[in-house]
Amino acid sequence: MLGKILMVEDDPSILMSLKFCLETEGFIVETASTGKEALDNLSPDFDLMLLDLNLPDMHGFEVLKKVGKELPIICLTACDEEVTIVQGLDMGAYDYVTKPFKTRELISRMKNVIRRKEKRETPLINLGNITIDTQSGKVRKNKNDLFLTSMEYKILLILATNPNIVFTREKILADIWDVNEAYVNDNTLTVYIKRLREKIEEDPINPKIIVTVRGVGYKIGENL
């Protein structure tokens, strides 16, 4: 079994054909055709939610907001506008797939998200005065809760769970979105890193937690 999936889709033809493909691949798939049905069926048993944003009873963003960090979500939608995609990612989506999509590409992204979820079984990560609780999704500085956007949290977690690895900018972007999309660029990552440092570092100008490896990328600082 590759994972248990909750697929939320109101188009019966897409629902049944994709369910068949995923089950053939080895996933266990349960389905819902409305946002309410999806929320009612939510349980800790699921490894991933595939969420169509255009649901008959509520916008998918409402489902996304209510699920929060409880379950990884990949959004499915026909809308490919950058502002919508960025909003979904900042609200907590792990990835964003526009219709029509290739089933093999979607399955690859699903496997990547589930692998990232499985890597975070150790609940607490300590980085000096920063503590990351990977079960609750909370980050604390000097025991005080910090508010991080979903994207800031993902970047911090990617680096924190691989403290001895130097990540190139391209690798960070690839791990966040699974593939490099056209609307993801260096400027976007620079802004996220800057905002993240302002929240977690004692001195954002001279960072000790997320350090820059000149000419390469970023890594977690040593001797924290």
C-alpha positions in Angstrom: 0.0 0.0 0.0 1.4 3.4 -1.0 -1.0 5.4 1.2 -4.6 6.2 2.0 -6.0 9.0 0.0 -9.1 11.2 0.5 -10.1 12.5 -3.0 -12.5 15.4 -3.1 -13.9 15.9 -6.6 -17.5 16.8 -7.7 -17.0 15.6 -11.3 -18.1 11.9 -11.4 -16.1 11.0 -14.5 -12.9 12.4 -13.1 -13.6 10.9 -9.7 -14.1 7.4 -10.9 -11.3 7.3 -13.5 -8.7 8.8 -11.2 -9.8 6.6 -8.3 -9.3 3.5 -10.6 -5.8 4.7 -11.7 -4.7 5.4 -8.1 -6.1 2.0 -6.8 -4.3 0.3 -9.7 -1.1 2.0 -8.6 -1.5 0.7 -5.0 -3.3 3.5 -3.1 -6.3 3.1 -1.0 -8.8 5.8 -2.1 -11.9 7.1 -0.4 -14.0 9.8 -2.2 -16.1 12.8 -1.4 -18.0 15.1 -3.8 -18.6 18.1 -1.5 -16.5 20.0 1.0 -18.9 19.0 3.9 -18.5 15.4 3.0 -14.8 15.7 2.9 -14.6 17.4 6.4 -17.1 14.8 7.8 -14.9 11.9 6.6 -11.6 13.4 7.7 -9.6 11.1 10.0 -6.0 10.5 11.1 -5.9 7.4 8.9 -5.4 9.4 5.7 -2.0 10.2 4.3 -3.0 12.8 1.7 -6.0 14.7 0.4 -6.6 15.5 -3.3 -8.8 18.6 -3.2 -10.7 20.1 -6.2 -11.1 23.8 -5.4 -14.3 24.2 -7.3 -16.8 22.3 -5.1 -20.6 22.8 -5.2 -21.1 23.7 -1.6 -18.0 25.7 -0.7 -14.7 26.9 -2.2 -11.8 24.5 -1.7 -9.9 27.2 0.2 -12.5 26.8 3.0 -11.7 23.1 3.2 -8.0 23.9 3.1 -8.4 26.4 6.0 -10.4 24.0 8.2 -8.0 21.1 7.6 -4.9 23.3 8.3 -1.8 21.2 8.9 -3.8 18.2 10.0 -3.4 16.5 6.6 -1.2 17.2 3.5 -3.2 18.5 0.6 -2.7 18.7 -3.1 -5.0 21.1 -4.8 -6.6 20.2 -8.2 -8.1 23.0 -10.3 -8.5 24.4 -13.8 -7.4 27.8 -12.6 -3.7 28.5 -13.2 -3.5 32.1 -12.1 -0.4 32.8 -10.1 -2.2 34.7 -7.4 -4.6 31.8 -6.7 -1.8 29.3 -6.6 0.3 31.4 -4.2 -2.7 31.9 -2.0 -3.4 28.2 -1.9 0.2 27.4 -1.0 0.4 30.0 1.7 -2.8 28.6 3.2 -1.3 25.2 3.6 -1.5 23.3 0.3 1.6 21.1 -0.3 1.3 21.2 -4.0 -1.0 22.6 -6.8 -1.9 20.7 -10.0 -3.8 22.3 -12.8 -6.3 20.5 -15.0 -5.9 18.8 -17.4 -3.0 17.0 -15.8 -1.0 13.8 -16.5 -1.9 11.0 -14.1 1.7 9.8 -13.9 2.9 13.3 -12.9 0.2 13.6 -10.2 1.1 10.2 -8.8 4.8 11.3 -8.7 3.8 14.4 -6.7 1.6 12.4 -4.4 4.5 10.0 -3.6 6.8 12.9 -2.9 4.3 14.5 -0.5 3.8 11.3 1.4 7.6 10.7 1.6 8.0 14.2 3.1 5.2 13.4 5.6 6.9 10.1 6.7 10.3 11.8 7.2 8.8 14.0 9.9 7.9 11.2 12.4 10.3 12.7 15.0 8.0 15.2 16.6 10.5 17.8 18.0 13.4 19.5 16.3 15.5 21.9 18.2 17.6 24.7 16.6 19.1 26.7 19.4 16.2 28.7 20.9 13.8 27.6 18.1 11.7 24.4 18.6 9.7 22.9 15.8 6.9 20.5 16.7 6.3 18.6 13.6 3.1 16.9 14.9 1.3 20.1 15.7 3.0 22.2 13.1 3.9 24.8 15.8 7.2 26.7 15.9 8.4 28.4 19.1 11.1 30.9 19.8 12.2 31.0 23.4 9.1 29.0 24.2 6.8 31.6 22.6 4.7 30.6 19.6 5.7 32.1 16.2 3.3 32.6 13.4 4.8 31.2 10.1 2.9 31.0 6.8 2.7 27.6 5.4 5.4 28.3 2.9 7.8 29.7 5.5 7.1 26.6 7.6 7.8 24.2 4.7 11.1 25.9 3.9 12.2 25.8 7.6 11.2 22.1 7.8 13.1 21.1 4.7 16.3 22.6 6.0 15.7 21.5 9.7 15.1 17.9 8.8 18.3 17.8 6.7 20.8 19.8 8.9 24.0 18.5 7.3 22.9 19.2 3.7 23.4 22.4 1.7 20.3 23.0 -0.4 20.6 24.9 -3.6 17.8 27.4 -4.4 16.6 25.1 -7.1 16.4 22.1 -4.8 14.4 24.0 -2.2 11.9 25.1 -4.8 11.7 21.6 -6.2 11.0 20.1 -2.8 8.3 22.7 -2.1 6.5 22.4 -5.4 7.9 19.0 -6.4 8.6 20.4 -9.8 9.8 23.9 -10.8 6.8 25.8 -12.1 7.1 28.8 -14.4 5.8 31.2 -11.8 8.4 30.1 -9.1 11.6 32.2 -9.3 14.6 33.2 -7.2 12.9 36.4 -6.1 10.0 34.5 -4.6 12.4 32.3 -2.5 14.5 35.3 -1.5 11.4 37.0 0.0 10.4 33.9 1.9 13.9 33.4 3.3 14.0 37.1 4.3 10.7 36.9 6.1 11.6 33.6 7.8 14.9 35.0 9.1 13.1 38.1 10.5 10.9 35.7 12.6 13.4 33.1 13.8 16.8 34.8 13.9 18.1 37.0 16.8 19.9 39.1 14.2 18.4 38.6 10.7 21.3 40.5 9.1 23.7 38.0 10.6 21.7 34.8 10.6 22.9 31.8 12.6 20.0 29.3 12.0 19.5 29.6 8.2 22.9 30.5 6.8 23.9 31.3 3.3 26.5 29.1 1.6 27.9 31.6 -0.9 27.4 30.5 -4.5 25.5 27.4 -3.5 22.4 27.9 -1.4 21.3 27.6 2.2 21.8 25.2 5.2 21.2 25.0 8.9 24.0 26.6 10.9 26.3 24.6 13.0 26.7 24.7 16.8 23.2 25.7 17.5 
